Amino acid sequence: MAETTETRTATGRLASPERLAAKHQQALFGDYFQLLELERSADELAVARALTRIAAEFDPLRLPASATEEQVTRTKLVAAVALDAAAGLPLAGAAAPLALAARPAAADPAPDRAQFVADLWPHAEAASAATGIPAHFLVAQAALETGWGEKVLKNAQGMSSYNVFNLKAGSRWDGPTLSLPVREYAEGAPVTEHATFRMYGSYADAFADYARLLTQAPRYAAVLGQREAADFARTLHQAGFATDPGYAAKLERIITGPTLRQGAPATS
């Protein structure tokens, strides 16, 4: 009887719908994404196996029939993020069948991701003209910062900040703001701190403000005009944009990954 209500995971363990639902809740709050920090490991094969296992365990087909549409969407998101993170890593041995089994579900960008790219593209092109940075690099960074639009910051009233680069509000910022706890890194270790972020009236405002930051702040001089994904990600991180030690690697993988390539306009 147990086999009718439980599903065997990629690791051979039995996962009940309740267990999968609990994992879903972890992902919803961001805890389960900490597993993706494995990508910083030197053992890339072990990382690939772990990530493809995550993707397989979050197969929407494993959810119970009573799963809500939101649960299905979130579950697909976890699988897609895991696959994107595994892109470019050497998949071999036990990892290869899992990757091949999970890849078809993520072969095309999810409609919400494709729409995210489409919504940001004209603003990214405007920022590209001002900075010399390819538009898809900027869209990729916005995707990394917001989980492909899933985590754009909102204030207590539920209003979007449109802050797709998660720019903080310093003493010179005179526009609206919102404050909330965020995860940062200190000496490579994650810490939680309260921060104040900028709010914009539109994505166009957000991209224009980011372009001003890149062109006016001396520390970003080396970032301007970068045309190679690895160089852009590396110089941006070296300039101190993000505290996450794995930020450059994550950004490069999104830039070169299949989701962005397939979601970007054909003329790009």
WOKAWO-V704275 format. One record per helix or strand. SS is the DSSP state (~ for helix, > for strand). FROM is the first residue (numbers start at 1). LEN is the number of residues. If there is no record, write none. Layout:
[[SS FROM LEN] [SS FROM LEN]]
This chain:
[[~ 2 4] [> 6 3] [> 14 3] [~ 17 12] [~ 32 9] [~ 44 14] [~ 60 3] [~ 69 18] [~ 94 13] [~ 111 21] [~ 135 12] [> 154 1] [> 160 1] [> 168 1] [> 177 10] [> 189 10] [~ 203 14] [~ 218 3] [~ 229 10] [~ 247 10] [~ 258 6]]
